[in-house]
Amino acid sequence: MQLLASVADDVFDDAIDSRRAKKFPSDPGHHLVVALVDSQIIGFASTVHYLHPDKPSPELWVNELGGAPPFRKQGVATLCSKCSLKSQPGSAAMLFGYLQNATRQRQ
């Protein structure tokens, strides 16, 4: 996943594993929305369409939100999570929301 090659410090809990990054988009229930500044990921929202035996349709669950320390408390994760709400089960395996320069526009 080329986009995941440039990630700001402390956005994700751990370093990106290239093998898992390549597998991630093969599951149509996983979605990842990222915020970029100067082509670097500075925030994200990870969601999953969850199947449950007593529910008539999949439900979208927010799995994780993250942001680089200099961009926290500026609405980046909120913007990513709002974009992730547009993802549908069976849609593109990985949904990228390019919020290029979103943080700069808010300042």
Biopython code that builds the backbone (N, CA, C, O; Angstrom):
import numpy as np
from Bio.PDB.StructureBuilder import StructureBuilder

atoms = [
    (1, "MET", "N", (0.841, -1.166, 0.000)),
    (1, "MET", "CA", (0.000, 0.000, 0.000)),
    (1, "MET", "C", (0.888, 1.231, 0.000)),
    (1, "MET", "O", (1.451, 1.604, 1.029)),
    (2, "GLN", "N", (1.004, 1.838, -1.127)),
    (2, "GLN", "CA", (1.896, 2.979, -1.288)),
    (2, "GLN", "C", (1.547, 4.130, -0.348)),
    (2, "GLN", "O", (2.438, 4.765, 0.217)),
    (3, "LEU", "N", (0.262, 4.397, -0.182)),
    (3, "LEU", "CA", (-0.155, 5.516, 0.649)),
    (3, "LEU", "C", (0.308, 5.350, 2.094)),
    (3, "LEU", "O", (0.634, 6.339, 2.751)),
    (4, "LEU", "N", (0.342, 4.139, 2.590)),
    (4, "LEU", "CA", (0.740, 3.893, 3.975)),
    (4, "LEU", "C", (2.244, 3.961, 4.184)),
    (4, "LEU", "O", (2.732, 3.703, 5.285)),
    (5, "ALA", "N", (2.977, 4.306, 3.138)),
    (5, "ALA", "CA", (4.434, 4.393, 3.242)),
    (5, "ALA", "C", (4.889, 5.655, 3.968)),
    (5, "ALA", "O", (6.007, 5.700, 4.481)),
    (6, "SER", "N", (4.042, 6.677, 4.019)),
    (6, "SER", "CA", (4.430, 7.930, 4.658)),
    (6, "SER", "C", (3.416, 8.281, 5.749)),
    (6, "SER", "O", (2.335, 8.803, 5.478)),
    (7, "VAL", "N", (3.798, 7.978, 6.979)),
    (7, "VAL", "CA", (2.912, 8.182, 8.125)),
    (7, "VAL", "C", (3.655, 8.994, 9.184)),
    (7, "VAL", "O", (4.785, 8.668, 9.546)),
    (8, "ALA", "N", (3.020, 10.045, 9.673)),
    (8, "ALA", "CA", (3.627, 10.856, 10.734)),
    (8, "ALA", "C", (3.788, 10.020, 12.009)),
    (8, "ALA", "O", (3.087, 9.027, 12.197)),
    (9, "ASP", "N", (4.701, 10.423, 12.866)),
    (9, "ASP", "CA", (4.945, 9.728, 14.126)),
    (9, "ASP", "C", (3.682, 9.717, 14.992)),
    (9, "ASP", "O", (2.940, 10.698, 15.048)),
    (10, "ASP", "N", (3.458, 8.592, 15.660)),
    (10, "ASP", "CA", (2.397, 8.415, 16.643)),
    (10, "ASP", "C", (0.979, 8.513, 16.087)),
    (10, "ASP", "O", (0.041, 8.775, 16.840)),
    (11, "VAL", "N", (0.809, 8.308, 14.785)),
    (11, "VAL", "CA", (-0.543, 8.256, 14.223)),
    (11, "VAL", "C", (-1.171, 6.912, 14.561)),
    (11, "VAL", "O", (-2.287, 6.853, 15.077)),
    (12, "PHE", "N", (-0.453, 5.835, 14.269)),
    (12, "PHE", "CA", (-0.901, 4.484, 14.585)),
    (12, "PHE", "C", (-0.209, 4.013, 15.855)),
    (12, "PHE", "O", (0.827, 4.550, 16.247)),
    (13, "ASP", "N", (-0.788, 3.008, 16.490)),
    (13, "ASP", "CA", (-0.191, 2.472, 17.719)),
    (13, "ASP", "C", (1.183, 1.852, 17.472)),
    (13, "ASP", "O", (2.096, 1.993, 18.285)),
    (14, "ASP", "N", (1.314, 1.166, 16.343)),
    (14, "ASP", "CA", (2.548, 0.459, 16.003)),
    (14, "ASP", "C", (2.945, 0.803, 14.573)),
    (14, "ASP", "O", (2.196, 1.451, 13.842)),
    (15, "ALA", "N", (4.119, 0.364, 14.193)),
    (15, "ALA", "CA", (4.595, 0.578, 12.827)),
    (15, "ALA", "C", (3.715, -0.196, 11.841)),
    (15, "ALA", "O", (3.176, -1.249, 12.181)),
    (16, "ILE", "N", (3.573, 0.323, 10.634)),
    (16, "ILE", "CA", (2.805, -0.347, 9.583)),
    (16, "ILE", "C", (3.575, -1.577, 9.129)),
    (16, "ILE", "O", (4.757, -1.496, 8.793)),
    (17, "ASP", "N", (2.896, -2.710, 9.122)),
    (17, "ASP", "CA", (3.460, -3.962, 8.632)),
    (17, "ASP", "C", (3.065, -4.084, 7.160)),
    (17, "ASP", "O", (1.877, -4.158, 6.848)),
    (18, "SER", "N", (4.022, -4.105, 6.273)),
    (18, "SER", "CA", (3.733, -4.079, 4.836)),
    (18, "SER", "C", (2.900, -5.273, 4.382)),
    (18, "SER", "O", (2.063, -5.136, 3.490)),
    (19, "ARG", "N", (3.117, -6.440, 4.983)),
    (19, "ARG", "CA", (2.328, -7.611, 4.594)),
    (19, "ARG", "C", (0.852, -7.437, 4.973)),
    (19, "ARG", "O", (-0.038, -7.751, 4.183)),
    (20, "ARG", "N", (0.605, -6.942, 6.171)),
    (20, "ARG", "CA", (-0.791, -6.714, 6.590)),
    (20, "ARG", "C", (-1.406, -5.568, 5.797)),
    (20, "ARG", "O", (-2.596, -5.603, 5.484)),
    (21, "ALA", "N", (-0.622, -4.568, 5.473)),
    (21, "ALA", "CA", (-1.129, -3.436, 4.685)),
    (21, "ALA", "C", (-1.585, -3.893, 3.302)),
    (21, "ALA", "O", (-2.539, -3.345, 2.750)),
    (22, "LYS", "N", (-0.912, -4.885, 2.745)),
    (22, "LYS", "CA", (-1.311, -5.411, 1.440)),
    (22, "LYS", "C", (-2.570, -6.269, 1.549)),
    (22, "LYS", "O", (-3.377, -6.298, 0.620)),
    (23, "LYS", "N", (-2.746, -6.968, 2.675)),
    (23, "LYS", "CA", (-3.918, -7.825, 2.866)),
    (23, "LYS", "C", (-5.171, -7.038, 3.248)),
    (23, "LYS", "O", (-6.285, -7.438, 2.909)),
    (24, "PHE", "N", (-4.993, -5.942, 3.938)),
    (24, "PHE", "CA", (-6.111, -5.174, 4.479)),
    (24, "PHE", "C", (-7.200, -4.885, 3.444)),
    (24, "PHE", "O", (-8.377, -5.106, 3.730)),
    (25, "PRO", "N", (-6.850, -4.401, 2.258)),
    (25, "PRO", "CA", (-7.908, -4.064, 1.291)),
    (25, "PRO", "C", (-8.629, -5.270, 0.706)),
    (25, "PRO", "O", (-9.652, -5.092, 0.044)),
    (26, "SER", "N", (-8.142, -6.485, 0.919)),
    (26, "SER", "CA", (-8.815, -7.657, 0.357)),
    (26, "SER", "C", (-10.092, -8.004, 1.116)),
    (26, "SER", "O", (-10.899, -8.792, 0.622)),
    (27, "ASP", "N", (-10.292, -7.442, 2.292)),
    (27, "ASP", "CA", (-11.516, -7.678, 3.050)),
    (27, "ASP", "C", (-12.464, -6.507, 2.812)),
    (27, "ASP", "O", (-12.179, -5.391, 3.248)),
    (28, "PRO", "N", (-13.588, -6.740, 2.127)),
    (28, "PRO", "CA", (-14.492, -5.635, 1.791)),
    (28, "PRO", "C", (-15.179, -5.011, 3.004)),
    (28, "PRO", "O", (-15.839, -3.981, 2.867)),
    (29, "GLY", "N", (-15.041, -5.605, 4.177)),
    (29, "GLY", "CA", (-15.640, -5.031, 5.381)),
    (29, "GLY", "C", (-14.754, -4.049, 6.107)),
    (29, "GLY", "O", (-15.209, -3.367, 7.025)),
    (30, "HIS", "N", (-13.491, -3.961, 5.712)),
    (30, "HIS", "CA", (-12.561, -3.039, 6.362)),
    (30, "HIS", "C", (-12.464, -1.741, 5.559)),
    (30, "HIS", "O", (-12.399, -1.756, 4.330)),
    (31, "HIS", "N", (-12.456, -0.632, 6.276)),
    (31, "HIS", "CA", (-12.366, 0.674, 5.629)),
    (31, "HIS", "C", (-11.367, 1.530, 6.393)),
    (31, "HIS", "O", (-11.277, 1.466, 7.619)),
    (32, "LEU", "N", (-10.629, 2.321, 5.654)),
    (32, "LEU", "CA", (-9.650, 3.214, 6.262)),
    (32, "LEU", "C", (-9.739, 4.569, 5.567)),
    (32, "LEU", "O", (-9.586, 4.667, 4.350)),
    (33, "VAL", "N", (-9.985, 5.599, 6.349)),
    (33, "VAL", "CA", (-10.011, 6.966, 5.838)),
    (33, "VAL", "C", (-8.814, 7.666, 6.453)),
    (33, "VAL", "O", (-8.597, 7.591, 7.663)),
    (34, "VAL", "N", (-8.043, 8.342, 5.631)),
    (34, "VAL", "CA", (-6.853, 9.022, 6.136)),
    (34, "VAL", "C", (-6.901, 10.508, 5.824)),
    (34, "VAL", "O", (-7.522, 10.939, 4.852)),
    (35, "ALA", "N", (-6.234, 11.277, 6.666)),
    (35, "ALA", "CA", (-6.044, 12.712, 6.444)),
    (35, "ALA", "C", (-4.581, 12.930, 6.095)),
    (35, "ALA", "O", (-3.686, 12.401, 6.753)),
    (36, "LEU", "N", (-4.355, 13.710, 5.061)),
    (36, "LEU", "CA", (-3.000, 13.953, 4.568)),
    (36, "LEU", "C", (-2.628, 15.424, 4.670)),
    (36, "LEU", "O", (-3.451, 16.310, 4.439)),
    (37, "VAL", "N", (-1.397, 15.657, 5.013)),
    (37, "VAL", "CA", (-0.791, 16.977, 4.907)),
    (37, "VAL", "C", (0.551, 16.748, 4.236)),
    (37, "VAL", "O", (1.380, 15.982, 4.728)),
    (38, "ASP", "N", (0.760, 17.412, 3.116)),
    (38, "ASP", "CA", (2.001, 17.248, 2.344)),
    (38, "ASP", "C", (2.296, 15.777, 2.063)),
    (38, "ASP", "O", (3.430, 15.323, 2.215)),
    (39, "SER", "N", (1.264, 15.034, 1.652)),
    (39, "SER", "CA", (1.361, 13.615, 1.264)),
    (39, "SER", "C", (1.732, 12.686, 2.407)),
    (39, "SER", "O", (2.144, 11.552, 2.164)),
    (40, "GLN", "N", (1.598, 13.130, 3.625)),
    (40, "GLN", "CA", (1.890, 12.296, 4.790)),
    (40, "GLN", "C", (0.608, 12.114, 5.601)),
    (40, "GLN", "O", (-0.142, 13.065, 5.819)),
    (41, "ILE", "N", (0.369, 10.876, 6.045)),
    (41, "ILE", "CA", (-0.809, 10.595, 6.869)),
    (41, "ILE", "C", (-0.614, 11.231, 8.240)),
    (41, "ILE", "O", (0.367, 10.962, 8.934)),
    (42, "ILE", "N", (-1.573, 12.082, 8.616)),
    (42, "ILE", "CA", (-1.498, 12.741, 9.924)),
    (42, "ILE", "C", (-2.689, 12.354, 10.806)),
    (42, "ILE", "O", (-2.748, 12.736, 11.974)),
    (43, "GLY", "N", (-3.636, 11.594, 10.245)),
    (43, "GLY", "CA", (-4.787, 11.139, 11.012)),
    (43, "GLY", "C", (-5.546, 10.079, 10.238)),
    (43, "GLY", "O", (-5.375, 9.942, 9.027)),
    (44, "PHE", "N", (-6.397, 9.318, 10.948)),
    (44, "PHE", "CA", (-7.158, 8.262, 10.273)),
    (44, "PHE", "C", (-8.374, 7.854, 11.100)),
    (44, "PHE", "O", (-8.481, 8.148, 12.291)),
    (45, "ALA", "N", (-9.279, 7.166, 10.419)),
    (45, "ALA", "CA", (-10.389, 6.459, 11.049)),
    (45, "ALA", "C", (-10.440, 5.082, 10.409)),
    (45, "ALA", "O", (-10.442, 4.956, 9.184)),
    (46, "SER", "N", (-10.483, 4.059, 11.236)),
    (46, "SER", "CA", (-10.590, 2.687, 10.763)),
    (46, "SER", "C", (-11.959, 2.165, 11.193)),
    (46, "SER", "O", (-12.308, 2.203, 12.373)),
    (47, "THR", "N", (-12.734, 1.673, 10.211)),
    (47, "THR", "CA", (-14.063, 1.149, 10.509)),
    (47, "THR", "C", (-14.213, -0.258, 9.949)),
    (47, "THR", "O", (-13.474, -0.675, 9.058)),
    (48, "VAL", "N", (-15.182, -0.972, 10.491)),
    (48, "VAL", "CA", (-15.444, -2.351, 10.084)),
    (48, "VAL", "C", (-16.951, -2.533, 9.943)),
    (48, "VAL", "O", (-17.716, -2.107, 10.808)),
    (49, "HIS", "N", (-17.375, -3.163, 8.855)),
    (49, "HIS", "CA", (-18.775, -3.569, 8.751)),
    (49, "HIS", "C", (-18.893, -4.912, 9.473)),
    (49, "HIS", "O", (-18.309, -5.916, 9.067)),
    (50, "TYR", "N", (-19.655, -4.892, 10.540)),
    (50, "TYR", "CA", (-19.765, -6.012, 11.472)),
    (50, "TYR", "C", (-21.036, -6.799, 11.181)),
    (50, "TYR", "O", (-22.127, -6.231, 11.153)),
    (51, "LEU", "N", (-20.900, -8.094, 10.966)),
    (51, "LEU", "CA", (-22.043, -8.978, 10.755)),
    (51, "LEU", "C", (-22.404, -9.638, 12.074)),
    (51, "LEU", "O", (-21.537, -10.131, 12.795)),
    (52, "HIS", "N", (-23.691, -9.643, 12.378)),
    (52, "HIS", "CA", (-24.152, -10.271, 13.618)),
    (52, "HIS", "C", (-25.385, -11.095, 13.288)),
    (52, "HIS", "O", (-26.209, -10.675, 12.476)),
    (53, "PRO", "N", (-25.526, -12.270, 13.911)),
    (53, "PRO", "CA", (-26.619, -13.159, 13.527)),
    (53, "PRO", "C", (-28.033, -12.622, 13.790)),
    (53, "PRO", "O", (-28.983, -13.097, 13.168)),
    (54, "ASP", "N", (-28.197, -11.665, 14.677)),
    (54, "ASP", "CA", (-29.551, -11.168, 14.948)),
    (54, "ASP", "C", (-29.833, -9.812, 14.307)),
    (54, "ASP", "O", (-30.879, -9.219, 14.567)),
    (55, "LYS", "N", (-28.933, -9.319, 13.489)),
    (55, "LYS", "CA", (-29.124, -8.028, 12.832)),
    (55, "LYS", "C", (-29.455, -8.255, 11.351)),
    (55, "LYS", "O", (-28.864, -9.123, 10.709)),
    (56, "PRO", "N", (-30.400, -7.477, 10.812)),
    (56, "PRO", "CA", (-30.802, -7.695, 9.414)),
    (56, "PRO", "C", (-29.748, -7.272, 8.387)),
    (56, "PRO", "O", (-29.764, -7.744, 7.250)),
    (57, "SER", "N", (-28.843, -6.393, 8.781)),
    (57, "SER", "CA", (-27.806, -5.957, 7.848)),
    (57, "SER", "C", (-26.543, -5.617, 8.635)),
    (57, "SER", "O", (-26.594, -5.419, 9.849)),
    (58, "PRO", "N", (-25.415, -5.550, 7.940)),
    (58, "PRO", "CA", (-24.167, -5.203, 8.634)),
    (58, "PRO", "C", (-24.245, -3.822, 9.278)),
    (58, "PRO", "O", (-24.906, -2.916, 8.771)),
    (59, "GLU", "N", (-23.560, -3.690, 10.392)),
    (59, "GLU", "CA", (-23.480, -2.403, 11.084)),
    (59, "GLU", "C", (-22.048, -1.893, 10.994)),
    (59, "GLU", "O", (-21.096, -2.670, 11.062)),
    (60, "LEU", "N", (-21.908, -0.590, 10.843)),
    (60, "LEU", "CA", (-20.583, 0.014, 10.770)),
    (60, "LEU", "C", (-20.096, 0.329, 12.175)),
    (60, "LEU", "O", (-20.760, 1.037, 12.932)),
    (61, "TRP", "N", (-18.943, -0.200, 12.510)),
    (61, "TRP", "CA", (-18.323, 0.024, 13.823)),
    (61, "TRP", "C", (-17.036, 0.808, 13.630)),
    (61, "TRP", "O", (-16.235, 0.503, 12.746)),
    (62, "VAL", "N", (-16.849, 1.808, 14.454)),
    (62, "VAL", "CA", (-15.577, 2.529, 14.439)),
    (62, "VAL", "C", (-14.591, 1.695, 15.233)),
    (62, "VAL", "O", (-14.775, 1.459, 16.427)),
    (63, "ASN", "N", (-13.562, 1.261, 14.568)),
    (63, "ASN", "CA", (-12.549, 0.419, 15.197)),
    (63, "ASN", "C", (-11.504, 1.263, 15.922)),
    (63, "ASN", "O", (-11.133, 0.975, 17.060)),
    (64, "GLU", "N", (-11.038, 2.308, 15.244)),
    (64, "GLU", "CA", (-9.953, 3.092, 15.834)),
    (64, "GLU", "C", (-9.856, 4.451, 15.143)),
    (64, "GLU", "O", (-10.092, 4.575, 13.941)),
    (65, "LEU", "N", (-9.510, 5.446, 15.916)),
    (65, "LEU", "CA", (-9.204, 6.784, 15.404)),
    (65, "LEU", "C", (-7.798, 7.136, 15.862)),
    (65, "LEU", "O", (-7.373, 6.720, 16.940)),
    (66, "GLY", "N", (-7.083, 7.889, 15.062)),
    (66, "GLY", "CA", (-5.742, 8.290, 15.476)),
    (66, "GLY", "C", (-5.317, 9.569, 14.808)),
    (66, "GLY", "O", (-5.852, 9.967, 13.773)),
    (67, "GLY", "N", (-4.342, 10.205, 15.423)),
    (67, "GLY", "CA", (-3.813, 11.435, 14.856)),
    (67, "GLY", "C", (-2.430, 11.726, 15.388)),
    (67, "GLY", "O", (-2.100, 11.372, 16.519)),
    (68, "ALA", "N", (-1.626, 12.370, 14.570)),
    (68, "ALA", "CA", (-0.297, 12.799, 14.999)),
    (68, "ALA", "C", (-0.457, 13.883, 16.066)),
    (68, "ALA", "O", (-1.342, 14.731, 15.951)),
    (69, "PRO", "N", (0.376, 13.868, 17.092)),
    (69, "PRO", "CA", (0.237, 14.835, 18.185)),
    (69, "PRO", "C", (0.072, 16.301, 17.768)),
    (69, "PRO", "O", (-0.760, 16.990, 18.359)),
    (70, "PRO", "N", (0.817, 16.813, 16.785)),
    (70, "PRO", "CA", (0.635, 18.228, 16.444)),
    (70, "PRO", "C", (-0.740, 18.561, 15.843)),
    (70, "PRO", "O", (-1.117, 19.731, 15.769)),
    (71, "PHE", "N", (-1.490, 17.530, 15.414)),
    (71, "PHE", "CA", (-2.770, 17.750, 14.751)),
    (71, "PHE", "C", (-3.962, 17.318, 15.606)),
    (71, "PHE", "O", (-5.101, 17.365, 15.142)),
    (72, "ARG", "N", (-3.717, 16.906, 16.824)),
    (72, "ARG", "CA", (-4.818, 16.483, 17.696)),
    (72, "ARG", "C", (-5.619, 17.692, 18.172)),
    (72, "ARG", "O", (-5.118, 18.815, 18.236)),
    (73, "LYS", "N", (-6.872, 17.424, 18.501)),
    (73, "LYS", "CA", (-7.796, 18.460, 19.011)),
    (73, "LYS", "C", (-8.083, 19.540, 17.967)),
    (73, "LYS", "O", (-8.384, 20.684, 18.309)),
    (74, "GLN", "N", (-7.985, 19.155, 16.674)),
    (74, "GLN", "CA", (-8.271, 20.102, 15.596)),
    (74, "GLN", "C", (-9.372, 19.586, 14.668)),
    (74, "GLN", "O", (-9.647, 20.199, 13.636)),
    (75, "GLY", "N", (-9.997, 18.479, 15.022)),
    (75, "GLY", "CA", (-11.095, 17.953, 14.226)),
    (75, "GLY", "C", (-10.698, 16.992, 13.121)),
    (75, "GLY", "O", (-11.547, 16.597, 12.321)),
    (76, "VAL", "N", (-9.435, 16.607, 13.055)),
    (76, "VAL", "CA", (-8.981, 15.718, 11.982)),
    (76, "VAL", "C", (-9.649, 14.345, 12.099)),
    (76, "VAL", "O", (-10.187, 13.839, 11.114)),
    (77, "ALA", "N", (-9.622, 13.742, 13.277)),
    (77, "ALA", "CA", (-10.244, 12.424, 13.462)),
    (77, "ALA", "C", (-11.758, 12.500, 13.251)),
    (77, "ALA", "O", (-12.364, 11.559, 12.737)),
    (78, "THR", "N", (-12.360, 13.609, 13.645)),
    (78, "THR", "CA", (-13.799, 13.787, 13.426)),
    (78, "THR", "C", (-14.117, 13.810, 11.940)),
    (78, "THR", "O", (-15.074, 13.174, 11.497)),
    (79, "LEU", "N", (-13.315, 14.544, 11.164)),
    (79, "LEU", "CA", (-13.519, 14.577, 9.714)),
    (79, "LEU", "C", (-13.338, 13.194, 9.096)),
    (79, "LEU", "O", (-14.109, 12.795, 8.224)),
    (80, "CYS", "N", (-12.327, 12.471, 9.545)),
    (80, "CYS", "CA", (-12.092, 11.120, 9.030)),
    (80, "CYS", "C", (-13.262, 10.208, 9.365)),
    (80, "CYS", "O", (-13.716, 9.438, 8.519)),
    (81, "SER", "N", (-13.755, 10.292, 10.606)),
    (81, "SER", "CA", (-14.862, 9.412, 10.999)),
    (81, "SER", "C", (-16.125, 9.757, 10.229)),
    (81, "SER", "O", (-16.885, 8.854, 9.878)),
    (82, "LYS", "N", (-16.376, 11.035, 9.952)),
    (82, "LYS", "CA", (-17.552, 11.416, 9.151)),
    (82, "LYS", "C", (-17.434, 10.868, 7.731)),
    (82, "LYS", "O", (-18.420, 10.396, 7.165)),
    (83, "CYS", "N", (-16.251, 10.927, 7.161)),
    (83, "CYS", "CA", (-16.049, 10.356, 5.820)),
    (83, "CYS", "C", (-16.262, 8.851, 5.836)),
    (83, "CYS", "O", (-16.798, 8.290, 4.881)),
    (84, "SER", "N", (-15.847, 8.195, 6.912)),
    (84, "SER", "CA", (-15.975, 6.738, 6.987)),
    (84, "SER", "C", (-17.434, 6.301, 7.043)),
    (84, "SER", "O", (-17.744, 5.173, 6.661)),
    (85, "LEU", "N", (-18.330, 7.153, 7.505)),
    (85, "LEU", "CA", (-19.743, 6.805, 7.578)),
    (85, "LEU", "C", (-20.350, 6.593, 6.195)),
    (85, "LEU", "O", (-21.437, 6.028, 6.074)),
    (86, "LYS", "N", (-19.661, 7.040, 5.163)),
    (86, "LYS", "CA", (-20.146, 6.873, 3.790)),
    (86, "LYS", "C", (-19.775, 5.517, 3.197)),
    (86, "LYS", "O", (-20.236, 5.169, 2.110)),
    (87, "SER", "N", (-18.954, 4.758, 3.896)),
    (87, "SER", "CA", (-18.529, 3.460, 3.372)),
    (87, "SER", "C", (-19.675, 2.459, 3.479)),
    (87, "SER", "O", (-20.453, 2.487, 4.432)),
    (88, "GLN", "N", (-19.765, 1.590, 2.501)),
    (88, "GLN", "CA", (-20.821, 0.587, 2.440)),
    (88, "GLN", "C", (-20.202, -0.797, 2.371)),
    (88, "GLN", "O", (-19.137, -0.965, 1.777)),
    (89, "PRO", "N", (-20.860, -1.806, 2.975)),
    (89, "PRO", "CA", (-20.317, -3.163, 2.860)),
    (89, "PRO", "C", (-20.277, -3.573, 1.388)),
    (89, "PRO", "O", (-21.219, -3.326, 0.635)),
    (90, "GLY", "N", (-19.192, -4.192, 1.002)),
    (90, "GLY", "CA", (-19.034, -4.620, -0.375)),
    (90, "GLY", "C", (-18.570, -3.507, -1.300)),
    (90, "GLY", "O", (-18.392, -3.730, -2.498)),
    (91, "SER", "N", (-18.373, -2.311, -0.758)),
    (91, "SER", "CA", (-17.869, -1.209, -1.584)),
    (91, "SER", "C", (-16.366, -1.381, -1.737)),
    (91, "SER", "O", (-15.825, -2.444, -1.433)),
    (92, "ALA", "N", (-15.711, -0.368, -2.196)),
    (92, "ALA", "CA", (-14.259, -0.455, -2.341)),
    (92, "ALA", "C", (-13.658, -0.963, -1.043)),
    (92, "ALA", "O", (-14.041, -0.531, 0.044)),
    (93, "ALA", "N", (-12.725, -1.870, -1.166)),
    (93, "ALA", "CA", (-12.164, -2.515, 0.015)),
    (93, "ALA", "C", (-11.471, -1.521, 0.932)),
    (93, "ALA", "O", (-11.455, -1.705, 2.149)),
    (94, "MET", "N", (-10.907, -0.489, 0.368)),
    (94, "MET", "CA", (-10.282, 0.522, 1.197)),
    (94, "MET", "C", (-10.755, 1.882, 0.707)),
    (94, "MET", "O", (-10.584, 2.231, -0.461)),
    (95, "LEU", "N", (-11.335, 2.621, 1.590)),
    (95, "LEU", "CA", (-11.857, 3.939, 1.259)),
    (95, "LEU", "C", (-10.900, 4.972, 1.804)),
    (95, "LEU", "O", (-10.677, 5.034, 3.013)),
    (96, "PHE", "N", (-10.340, 5.772, 0.947)),
    (96, "PHE", "CA", (-9.428, 6.816, 1.384)),
    (96, "PHE", "C", (-10.114, 8.166, 1.255)),
    (96, "PHE", "O", (-10.574, 8.540, 0.176)),
    (97, "GLY", "N", (-10.176, 8.881, 2.345)),
    (97, "GLY", "CA", (-10.691, 10.242, 2.301)),
    (97, "GLY", "C", (-9.496, 11.175, 2.302)),
    (97, "GLY", "O", (-8.783, 11.271, 3.301)),
    (98, "TYR", "N", (-9.279, 11.837, 1.234)),
    (98, "TYR", "CA", (-8.142, 12.728, 1.137)),
    (98, "TYR", "C", (-8.535, 14.101, 1.659)),
    (98, "TYR", "O", (-9.164, 14.895, 0.960)),
    (99, "LEU", "N", (-8.161, 14.355, 2.869)),
    (99, "LEU", "CA", (-8.484, 15.611, 3.510)),
    (99, "LEU", "C", (-7.265, 16.522, 3.429)),
    (99, "LEU", "O", (-6.863, 17.154, 4.406)),
    (100, "GLN", "N", (-6.699, 16.567, 2.246)),
    (100, "GLN", "CA", (-5.464, 17.309, 2.032)),
    (100, "GLN", "C", (-5.605, 18.745, 2.530)),
    (100, "GLN", "O", (-6.502, 19.488, 2.132)),
    (101, "ASN", "N", (-4.710, 19.087, 3.385)),
    (101, "ASN", "CA", (-4.644, 20.441, 3.921)),
    (101, "ASN", "C", (-5.863, 20.834, 4.754)),
    (101, "ASN", "O", (-6.076, 22.021, 4.999)),
    (102, "ALA", "N", (-6.664, 19.867, 5.192)),
    (102, "ALA", "CA", (-7.861, 20.173, 5.992)),
    (102, "ALA", "C", (-7.477, 20.898, 7.259)),
    (102, "ALA", "O", (-8.168, 21.828, 7.675)),
    (103, "THR", "N", (-6.402, 20.496, 7.872)),
    (103, "THR", "CA", (-5.985, 21.128, 9.116)),
    (103, "THR", "C", (-5.566, 22.573, 8.873)),
    (103, "THR", "O", (-5.889, 23.459, 9.664)),
    (104, "ARG", "N", (-4.861, 22.806, 7.798)),
    (104, "ARG", "CA", (-4.417, 24.178, 7.493)),
    (104, "ARG", "C", (-5.614, 25.097, 7.258)),
    (104, "ARG", "O", (-5.585, 26.264, 7.650)),
    (105, "GLN", "N", (-6.670, 24.577, 6.616)),
    (105, "GLN", "CA", (-7.830, 25.396, 6.322)),
    (105, "GLN", "C", (-8.578, 25.779, 7.599)),
    (105, "GLN", "O", (-9.243, 26.814, 7.640)),
    (106, "ARG", "N", (-8.473, 24.959, 8.631)),
    (106, "ARG", "CA", (-9.176, 25.218, 9.881)),
    (106, "ARG", "C", (-8.451, 26.261, 10.731)),
    (106, "ARG", "O", (-9.041, 26.817, 11.657)),
    (107, "GLN", "N", (-7.198, 26.529, 10.432)),
    (107, "GLN", "CA", (-6.422, 27.459, 11.264)),
    (107, "GLN", "C", (-6.703, 28.896, 10.902)),
    (107, "GLN", "O", (-6.134, 29.807, 11.503)),
]
sb = StructureBuilder()
sb.init_structure("model")
sb.init_model(0)
sb.init_chain("A")
sb.init_seg("    ")
for serial, (resi, resn, name, xyz) in enumerate(atoms, 1):
    if name == "N":
        sb.init_residue(resn, " ", resi, " ")
    sb.init_atom(name, np.array(xyz, "f"), 0.0, 1.0, " ", f" {name:<3s}", serial, name[0])
structure = sb.get_structure()
